[in-house]
Each structure stands twice: as structure tokens, then as C-alpha cells.
Amino acid sequence: MTRNIVWHNTVAWLALLALLALTCGSAFVPLGAWNAAINMGIAAIKALVVLIVFMKLGRAATTVRLAALLAIATLALLAGLTLTDFVPRDHQPGGWQVGTDRGPADAADRGRTKP
């Protein structure tokens, strides 16, 4: 390996480690719903680093780039189709979640009446 390749791989590895530390650190910051969005953005940056540096898509032939783009488009299509099923549903909290009361039947199951 030449020094240039070793340098690029080391920088990419350090960047991935820094992004990993950022992801782990964000778990301890109370950001609410933004926490998931920020972590997805960090994951996308990690995926780009892997695609560009380790898979060498920056210097790949056009057909390889087209195949990678088609794979990403297919993944986006599958995610979109999954969301068309998930989003219109009535969202109810699970019974294991803290502070949920599923109605009079749930209160009767625990031997008490609902106020």
C-alpha cells in the first residue's frame, strides 16, 4: 500500500470513530424527536464515508455508480411503500409503556375501577 492510501483509510477510519462517538453521545442528550432525526443524519454521513472511501465509488466506472444509485433508489422505494402502510394507521401506545391506560377493561384487569 502506498502512503496515500494508508492516509485516506486512516482519516476515514478516524472520521467513522468520531461519528460513532457523536452517535453514542447524542443518546445522553434529551432532544426528543430530534434525536432520531440527528442520528439518521449521522448514519447517512457514515454510509457516505464508507461508499466513497472504502467502496471507492468516487473513482468507479459509470456503470458501478449507476448500480449503486439504483440500489439506493430501490431502498428508498421500499421505505416509502412501508411508510404508506404505517403512517395512516391509528397509533396507540403499547401496554408496556409507562403511564398508559388502555381503558376500563385495563383497569378492571388490575382489580380497580377507573376514576
Secondary structure in CASP SS format (residue, H / E / C, confidence):
PFRMAT SS
TARGET T0000
AUTHOR 0000-0000-0000
METHOD secondary structure of the structure
MODEL  1
M C 1.00
T C 1.00
R H 1.00
N H 1.00
I H 1.00
V H 1.00
W H 1.00
H H 1.00
N H 1.00
T H 1.00
V H 1.00
A H 1.00
W H 1.00
L H 1.00
A H 1.00
L H 1.00
L H 1.00
A H 1.00
L H 1.00
L H 1.00
A H 1.00
L H 1.00
T H 1.00
C H 1.00
G H 1.00
S H 1.00
A C 1.00
F C 1.00
V C 1.00
P C 1.00
L C 1.00
G C 1.00
A C 1.00
W H 1.00
N H 1.00
A H 1.00
A H 1.00
I H 1.00
N H 1.00
M H 1.00
G H 1.00
I H 1.00
A H 1.00
A H 1.00
I H 1.00
K H 1.00
A H 1.00
L H 1.00
V H 1.00
V H 1.00
L H 1.00
I H 1.00
V H 1.00
F H 1.00
M C 1.00
K C 1.00
L H 1.00
G H 1.00
R H 1.00
A C 1.00
A C 1.00
T H 1.00
T H 1.00
V H 1.00
R H 1.00
L H 1.00
A H 1.00
A H 1.00
L H 1.00
L H 1.00
A H 1.00
I H 1.00
A H 1.00
T H 1.00
L H 1.00
A H 1.00
L H 1.00
L H 1.00
A H 1.00
G H 1.00
L H 1.00
T H 1.00
L H 1.00
T H 1.00
D H 1.00
F H 1.00
V C 1.00
P C 1.00
R C 1.00
D C 1.00
H C 1.00
Q C 1.00
P C 1.00
G C 1.00
G C 1.00
W C 1.00
Q C 1.00
V C 1.00
G C 1.00
T C 1.00
D C 1.00
R C 1.00
G C 1.00
P H 1.00
A H 1.00
D H 1.00
A H 1.00
A H 1.00
D H 1.00
R C 1.00
G C 1.00
R C 1.00
T C 1.00
K C 1.00
P C 1.00
END
